Amino acid sequence: MNFMLTIDGQPVSTGAMLDVINPADETIVAKCPQGNREIVDAAVAAARRAFPQWSAAPDAERVAKLLEIADLIQNHSKELAELITLEQGKPQSGPGANQELKGAAAWTRATASLTLPEQIIQDDAAGKILVRRKPVGVVGSITPWNWPLLIAVWHIMPALRVGCTVVIKPSPFTPLSTLRLIELMSKVLPPGVINAVTGGPEVGAHLTTHPNVDKIVFTGSITTGKQIMRGGAATLKRMTLELGGNDAGIILPGTRIEPLLEKLFWSCFVNAGQTCAALKRLYVHADQYEEVVRNFADYCATIPVGNGMDPKHLIGPLTNRMQFEKVAGYVEDAQARGARIVLGGRKPPGPGFFYPLTIIADATHDMLVVTEEQFGPALPIVKYTTVDEAIAYANALEVGLGGSVWGNDPQVAAELAGRLECGTAWVNQHGALHPLAPFGGVKCSGIGVEFGVDGLKEYTTAQVISIAR
């Protein structure tokens, strides 16, 4: 299959080509065009030309288009899910590529259902004041490699819903599923409403600093998010930034662990741990520590890891060599500082970026695997003696995307979860998202929120109409 960029409703290629690598065997899946500054300029110009007509379209028309796109996603789900497995690695089974496609269709439909009606502030003999939400303009979207198609949907659909036009740049590690999605969308949307470019940091920097881009939505690292903020300052661009997590989970003293093992596993290791809102450091009371470590390691040892195209595998490889080496380095650092590797910790023989499910006991806050977001299938388990100590540990880092508290009494756990410094606090689960509930971080985990009415507003500006009578 040939993969092309989409600009102004037309397929576009370039002289340079990019190899897309299958992380399961390190072979080349496909080649796609490599974008450049001129390609970005053309895409932004197309989005700017399309904006007046699209933003003025009747609300019902935009709703109908989103529902049509949701049907396209559903009807092409097998093809798109296979592309995700081949370029990103997540399995066809379990909460993997097919689940990503189900989520993409569901989020599109949920976004279509949202409305931003006028708000009347005053309506009396003196006058009338109302507030309208207007689309911000051209949106530049930069998506990561961990959930390439689902996060593209999270960025694109609310923008289209309110009348914005979009230029999206997927990660160079995983461009294929996004390029195919945009190709499909371009068949039902007016030319220029949705455009796709590719490229590395230089292309991304040009998009985020482009004077004709009104808003940037970015999901990725804290370091890159700060660079984007600096780049957008010259034109005071609107920003939605969903950045790193390193989420903490706290198991309360005396918690019955066996009923929670499956939930706990997927909270930590969905997508081989490559999820911003995954549980990445687990705090367990000293009285129960060895029991939890042993039981959880035993459970993890039963989960099959391998090539995601084989339906028996539930966990796939890391997406690229860079991430594999990062995770391996963090585990080696923990071992050097006295940690016990209870499970995993060594790469299996053969090709691919497979790292085994790894449980790290006796983890402490001087280890990189605790203080840095490892973004892989290696879980440090930290011992605590009081709940106040555990909460202080959980809140000690510069990040605050999510956190969770696990216990026998959900009400008690919920009260303690409210003390966590994070955008979402879960009880007896972690990472569960809802398309109508706002999602975002505090501290260095980001700015703004996604999903629901609050997320929809991020793609608009407020205009007050004040009428004297």
Rosetta blueprint (number, residue, H / E / L):
1 M L
2 N L
3 F L
4 M L
5 L E
6 T E
7 I E
8 D L
9 G L
10 Q E
11 P E
12 V E
13 S L
14 T L
15 G L
16 A L
17 M E
18 L E
19 D E
20 V E
21 I E
22 N L
23 P L
24 A L
25 D L
26 E L
27 T L
28 I E
29 V E
30 A E
31 K E
32 C E
33 P E
34 Q L
35 G L
36 N L
37 R H
38 E H
39 I H
40 V H
41 D H
42 A H
43 A H
44 V H
45 A H
46 A H
47 A H
48 R H
49 R H
50 A H
51 F H
52 P H
53 Q H
54 W H
55 S H
56 A H
57 A L
58 P L
59 D H
60 A H
61 E H
62 R H
63 V H
64 A H
65 K H
66 L H
67 L H
68 E H
69 I H
70 A H
71 D H
72 L H
73 I H
74 Q H
75 N H
76 H L
77 S H
78 K H
79 E H
80 L H
81 A H
82 E H
83 L H
84 I H
85 T H
86 L H
87 E H
88 Q H
89 G L
90 K L
91 P L
92 Q L
93 S L
94 G L
95 P L
96 G L
97 A H
98 N H
99 Q H
100 E H
101 L H
102 K H
103 G H
104 A H
105 A H
106 A H
107 W H
108 T H
109 R H
110 A H
111 T H
112 A H
113 S L
114 L L
115 T L
116 L L
117 P L
118 E L
119 Q E
120 I E
121 I E
122 Q E
123 D E
124 D E
125 A L
126 A L
127 G E
128 K E
129 I E
130 L E
131 V E
132 R E
133 R E
134 K E
135 P E
136 V L
137 G L
138 V E
139 V E
140 G E
141 S E
142 I E
143 T L
144 P L
145 W L
146 N L
147 W L
148 P H
149 L H
150 L H
151 I H
152 A H
153 V H
154 W H
155 H H
156 I H
157 M H
158 P H
159 A H
160 L H
161 R H
162 V H
163 G L
164 C L
165 T E
166 V E
167 V E
168 I E
169 K E
170 P L
171 S L
172 P L
173 F L
174 T L
175 P L
176 L H
177 S H
178 T H
179 L H
180 R H
181 L H
182 I H
183 E H
184 L H
185 M H
186 S H
187 K L
188 V L
189 L L
190 P L
191 P L
192 G L
193 V L
194 I E
195 N E
196 A E
197 V L
198 T L
199 G L
200 G L
201 P H
202 E H
203 V H
204 G H
205 A H
206 H H
207 L H
208 T H
209 T H
210 H L
211 P L
212 N L
213 V L
214 D L
215 K E
216 I E
217 V E
218 F E
219 T E
220 G L
221 S L
222 I H
223 T H
224 T H
225 G H
226 K H
227 Q H
228 I H
229 M H
230 R H
231 G H
232 G H
233 A H
234 A H
235 T H
236 L L
237 K L
238 R E
239 M E
240 T E
241 L E
242 E E
243 L L
244 G L
245 G L
246 N L
247 D E
248 A E
249 G E
250 I E
251 I E
252 L L
253 P L
254 G L
255 T L
256 R L
257 I L
258 E H
259 P H
260 L H
261 L H
262 E H
263 K H
264 L H
265 F H
266 W H
267 S H
268 C H
269 F H
270 V H
271 N H
272 A H
273 G H
274 Q L
275 T L
276 C L
277 A L
278 A L
279 L E
280 K E
281 R E
282 L E
283 Y E
284 V E
285 H E
286 A H
287 D H
288 Q H
289 Y H
290 E H
291 E H
292 V H
293 V H
294 R H
295 N H
296 F H
297 A H
298 D H
299 Y H
300 C H
301 A L
302 T L
303 I L
304 P L
305 V E
306 G L
307 N L
308 G L
309 M L
310 D L
311 P L
312 K L
313 H L
314 L L
315 I E
316 G L
317 P L
318 L L
319 T L
320 N L
321 R H
322 M H
323 Q H
324 F H
325 E H
326 K H
327 V H
328 A H
329 G H
330 Y H
331 V H
332 E H
333 D H
334 A H
335 Q H
336 A H
337 R L
338 G L
339 A L
340 R E
341 I E
342 V E
343 L E
344 G L
345 G L
346 R L
347 K L
348 P L
349 P L
350 G L
351 P L
352 G L
353 F L
354 F L
355 Y L
356 P L
357 L L
358 T E
359 I E
360 I E
361 A E
362 D E
363 A E
364 T L
365 H L
366 D L
367 M L
368 L H
369 V H
370 V H
371 T H
372 E L
373 E L
374 Q L
375 F L
376 G L
377 P L
378 A E
379 L E
380 P E
381 I E
382 V E
383 K E
384 Y E
385 T L
386 T L
387 V H
388 D H
389 E H
390 A H
391 I H
392 A H
393 Y H
394 A H
395 N L
396 A L
397 L L
398 E L
399 V E
400 G E
401 L L
402 G E
403 G E
404 S E
405 V E
406 W E
407 G L
408 N L
409 D L
410 P H
411 Q H
412 V H
413 A H
414 A H
415 E H
416 L H
417 A H
418 G L
419 R L
420 L L
421 E L
422 C L
423 G L
424 T E
425 A E
426 W E
427 V E
428 N L
429 Q L
430 H L
431 G L
432 A L
433 L L
434 H L
435 P L
436 L L
437 A L
438 P L
439 F E
440 G L
441 G L
442 V E
443 K E
444 C L
445 S L
446 G E
447 I E
448 G L
449 V L
450 E E
451 F L
452 G H
453 V H
454 D H
455 G H
456 L H
457 K H
458 E L
459 Y L
460 T E
461 T E
462 A E
463 Q E
464 V E
465 I E
466 S E
467 I E
468 A E
469 R L
